[in-house]
């Protein structure tokens, strides 16, 4: 998933942009597509923890799902340094229910 959108009041998360193919078996950027996730799906839980009413930032931290894009690495590092994390990344393998 390339992009999520927060819900009302910055609660919850909706998948907005999905990589439309899996490039090879086990492709980490193609897992959502392979699993049938579509744009507009709402994250209901992560490893059994409710995500519908969770802070958007916490959900993003739990997923720890940053695309390795050098354009964003410096800004992401600065934001983490300044603001810290709202949650540690979820234990793998991660089970996400939409």
C-alpha positions as CSV (number, residue, x, y, z in Angstrom):
1,X,0.0,0.0,0.0
2,X,1.5,3.3,-1.1
3,X,-0.8,5.6,0.7
4,X,-3.3,5.6,3.6
5,X,-5.8,8.3,4.5
6,X,-6.9,9.1,8.1
7,X,-10.6,9.0,9.0
8,X,-12.5,11.8,10.8
9,X,-10.6,13.3,13.7
10,X,-7.4,11.6,12.5
11,X,-8.8,8.2,13.7
12,X,-8.6,5.0,11.8
13,X,-6.9,4.5,8.4
14,X,-8.1,3.8,4.9
15,X,-6.0,2.3,2.1
16,X,-6.0,4.8,-0.7
17,X,-3.4,3.6,-3.2
18,X,-2.5,0.0,-3.8
19,X,0.4,-1.3,-5.9
20,X,-1.6,-3.0,-8.7
21,X,0.6,-6.1,-9.0
22,X,2.9,-8.4,-7.2
23,X,6.3,-8.3,-9.1
24,X,7.4,-11.7,-7.8
25,X,6.3,-14.3,-5.2
26,X,6.5,-12.8,-1.7
27,X,7.0,-9.2,-3.0
28,X,6.6,-7.1,0.1
29,X,5.1,-4.2,-1.9
30,X,2.6,-6.5,-3.6
31,X,1.2,-8.4,-0.5
32,X,-1.9,-6.2,-0.2
33,X,-2.8,-6.6,-3.9
34,X,-2.2,-10.4,-3.7
35,X,-4.5,-10.5,-0.6
36,X,-7.3,-8.7,-2.4
37,X,-7.1,-5.3,-0.7
38,X,-8.6,-2.5,-2.7
39,X,-8.5,1.3,-2.4
40,X,-11.2,2.4,0.1
41,X,-10.7,-0.6,2.5
42,X,-10.6,0.5,6.1
43,X,-8.1,-1.1,8.6
44,X,-10.2,-2.8,11.2
45,X,-7.4,-4.4,13.3
46,X,-3.7,-5.1,13.4
47,X,-2.6,-8.3,15.1
48,X,-6.0,-8.4,16.8
49,X,-5.8,-4.8,18.2
50,X,-8.7,-2.5,17.2
51,X,-7.7,0.1,14.6
52,X,-11.1,1.6,13.8
53,X,-10.8,4.2,16.7
54,X,-7.0,4.3,17.0
55,X,-5.0,7.4,16.2
56,X,-3.9,7.5,12.5
57,X,-0.2,8.0,13.6
58,X,-0.4,5.0,15.9
59,X,-1.7,2.8,13.0
60,X,1.1,4.0,10.7
61,X,3.7,3.3,13.4
62,X,2.2,-0.2,14.1
63,X,2.4,-1.0,10.4
64,X,5.9,0.5,10.0
65,X,5.1,0.4,6.3
66,X,7.3,3.1,4.8
67,X,8.2,2.7,1.2
68,X,12.0,2.9,0.8
69,X,12.0,6.1,-1.2
70,X,15.0,8.3,-0.8
71,X,12.9,11.4,-1.4
72,X,11.1,10.8,1.9
73,X,13.8,9.1,4.1
74,X,15.2,12.4,5.4
75,X,11.8,14.0,6.2
76,X,10.6,10.7,7.9
77,X,13.8,10.6,10.0
78,X,13.4,14.2,11.0
79,X,9.7,13.7,11.9
80,X,10.5,10.6,14.0
81,X,13.3,12.5,15.8
82,X,11.1,15.5,16.5
83,X,7.8,13.8,17.3
84,X,8.8,10.2,18.3
85,X,6.6,7.2,17.7
86,X,3.0,6.7,18.9
87,X,3.6,2.9,18.9
88,X,6.4,0.4,18.3
89,X,6.0,-1.7,15.1
90,X,3.7,-4.7,15.4
91,X,5.3,-8.1,15.8
92,X,5.7,-10.0,12.6
93,X,4.1,-11.6,10.8
94,X,1.5,-8.9,10.9
95,X,-2.1,-9.8,10.5
96,X,-4.2,-6.8,9.2
97,X,-8.0,-7.1,8.9
98,X,-9.8,-4.7,6.5
